[in-house]
Amino acid sequence: MESSIFTYNGANKETCEHNHRQCSRHAFCTDYATGFCCHCQSRFYGNGKHCLPEGD
């Protein structure tokens, strides 16, 4: 019986450089060890992929 070992391949890591288009145009992207995250800019709110102006 073979045992499989999970190995992390950093070459396939999702980064802002390769995925920034997934963020809203009103968001900035931050790289983390486990991938990337979109954050809405100030005066906007949402999940980073969709950012709405405050007050909407």
N, C-alpha and C positions, 0 to 999 in steps of 0.2 A: 504494500500500500504506500502510495506516494504522499508525502506531506507537502502542502504548498505554503510558502512563506510570502507574505505580502511585502513588497518593496515599493518604496515611494520613488517615482521617477521625476526628478525636478525638471527634466527637459520638456515634459508634457504639462507642466503647471500652467494653469490659466492665469494670465497676467493682464494688466490694464492695456499694455501695448497691443496685445492680440484681441482684446475683448472690449475695448472702450466704447465701441458702437452700441454695446448692450446698455450703457448708461444713458440717462436723459441728457439732452444738450444743456440742461441747467444743473448738472451734477458733476462732481469730480470723482475720480477713481483712485483708490488706494490699494497697493499690493500688500498682501499678508503672506505669511509662510504657507498657508493652506490654499491660497488663491487670491482673488481680488474682491473688492466691494465698492459699490457705487453709493455716494452720499450726496444728497441734495445740497446745493449751495445755499448760503444764507438768503433769507427772504423767500425761500421755496420750501415746500414740505412734500413728503412722499417716501417711497421706498428706494429711491436712487435710480430705478429704471423708469419711473414715472414721477416727475416733480411738477407740482402746481404752485403758482404764485400764492403767497400768503393772502388770505381773505377770500379765496375761491372756494 
